[in-house]
């Protein structure tokens, strides 16, 4: 690193969607994924995603205490039930069917920014999404691939599901996995220099 150059932000997530968000903001960052979401007994959606985001940030911050670390977590909540990442295509199908039957569901994303001084800046954002029914053939074709893997609720609004899922309220980035607006708000709260694209 060049002397005097600001240390990069550490993203405690391997999500390519979150990497894209930070890259589009023009942030200098490195990726060091946390090993897990960590435990949370919270039944409240906001509290649960914040518990997970904080856990991720804290895990990596223990190894890099002089750096800024960003943890994030996204969960889909449908009719009071949390839909995490499907373990197989059968569970992914169950999730899609549930989302269609419900009509609308919530997507929550929690973000936690932890600094060298130990100060933590957190926020939880919610978006409301409606999901119309795909044809049986379209759903089976989707499940035969791997796009549903590693995604809360077994879908990504920027992918196949974009033909059936509609953002009704909130930021699209919240559904994707991290909103640019949320990152900028955390930077402002922490008093960090704002990225060029966010000024």
N, C-alpha and C positions, 0 to 999 in steps of 0.2 A: 504493500500500500504506500502511496506517495505521502511523504511527510506533510502533515497539515490537512490531508484529505479527510473528510468526515467518514466515520465508520458506517458501514452499511447497516440498514435495518435487517434483523433476522426474522424471516417468516417461519413460524413453527408449524408449517403445514406443507404437505407435498402436493396439495391441490393445484392442478394446472390452471384452473379457473381463477384462483386467488393470485397466482403468479401473474396472470394476464392483467388483472386489475391493477396490481402495483406497477407493472411495466407500463401500462397505459398512463398512469399518473406521472411517470418519469422518475420514480423512486429508485435509489440505489439500494439493492437488497440482495441477500443471499438466502438460500433455502436450507433449513435444518429441521426436518419434520420431527414433531414430538412422537413418542412411541405409542401413545394411546390418548383417548379422550379424557380418561380419568373417571372416577366415580362421581355420581350425583344422585341424591335421593329426592331432589326437588321435583314437585309435580307441576309447578308453574313453568310454562315454556321459556319465558325470559330468564328465569333463574337457572334453568337447566343448561341452556346454551352458554350462559355466562360462566357457570361452574366449569364447563368443559373448556371454554376459551382461556380462562384463567389458569387452569391446570396445565394446558399446553404451553402457555407463555412461561409459567413458573418452572416447568421441567427443563426447558432450554436455557432459561435465565440462570439456573443454578450452575450450568457449565460456562456460561458467558455473562457473568454478573456486571460487566462494564458496558454491555451493549443494550440497545433498544430491541425488544423482542415483541412480535405481534402474534398472538394466538387467535384463532377463530373457529367457530363451530356452527354448523347449520343443521336444523332439524325441521321436518315436516310434521305438523300436527293436524290430524283429521278427526273431527268429532271427538275431541278430547284424548285421542290416542296418538302417541309419538311413533312416527314411522322413520326408522333409521335406514341403514343400508341393507338391502335384501341379500340373503345368503345364497340364494339360487333363483333360477328363472321362475319357479313355481311361486316363491314368496313375492318376487317382483310383480307377477301377474296379480296376485292377491292385493297388492298395494295399489296398482293402477285401477283395478276394479273398485276398490274402496274409494279412491279419489273421485272416480266418475260418479259413483252412487251418491256421494256426499254433495256433489255440485260445486261447493267451495271448500277450500282448506287454507290454513295458515302456514307460512314458511318463516321461521325465525332464524336470524343469524346474530350470534353474539361475537363481539370482538374485544380483546384485551391487549392493551399496549403497556408493557412493563419496562421501566427505565432503570438506568444505572443507580439511581438513588433509591430504588425500591418502590417508587410511586407507581401505582397502577391506575390506568385510565380505561374505563369500560363503557360499553353501550350494547344494548340489544335492540334490534330493529325487526319489525314484522311486515310482511307483505301478504296480501290476500290473493289467491289464485283460484280461478274456476277451471274445470277440466271436463271437456265434452268427450263423449264416447268414441273411441276409434273403431274401425271395422275389426271384425275378428281376425281377418287376414293381416291387417296392418299391425295389430297387437302381436300376433304370433311371429311375424317377421321381425319385429322389434326385439322380442324375447329371445329369438334365435341368435341375435348378435350379443355384443357385450356392453352396449352403451348404458344399460341400466346398472352395471356394476359400479360400486363405490360411490353411489349417489343416494342422498337422503330421499326417501319416498320413491326410489327407483326411477327417477327421471331428471332430466335437465331441460329447463325451459328454452335454452339456446340450441337444443338439439332436436331430435325426433318429436319430442313432446310439444315443441313450439307450434305444431300444427293443431294441437288440441288444447293446450293450456293457454289461458289468457290472464295477464296481470290485471287485477281489478283495483288494487290499492297498494301503495308503498313503492319502494325502489326495485327496479328489475335486478339490480346487483344483489339485493338481499336474497332473492331466489337463486341467483347464480352461485352465491356462496360468500360474497363480501361486496358491499356497495362502496364505490369510490367516495360517495358522500360521507359514509361512516368513517372511512380512513381519514379524510380531510378533517372531520370533526374531532377525531382523536388527536390528530397532530396539533390542531388549534388549542385543544384543552391542555396538551402537554407543553405548549409553547415552543414546538419544534418548527423549523423553517418549512414553510409550505412548499410542496412540489410546484414546479413551474406551471404545469398544466392545471393546477388547482387554484392558482391565484386569481 
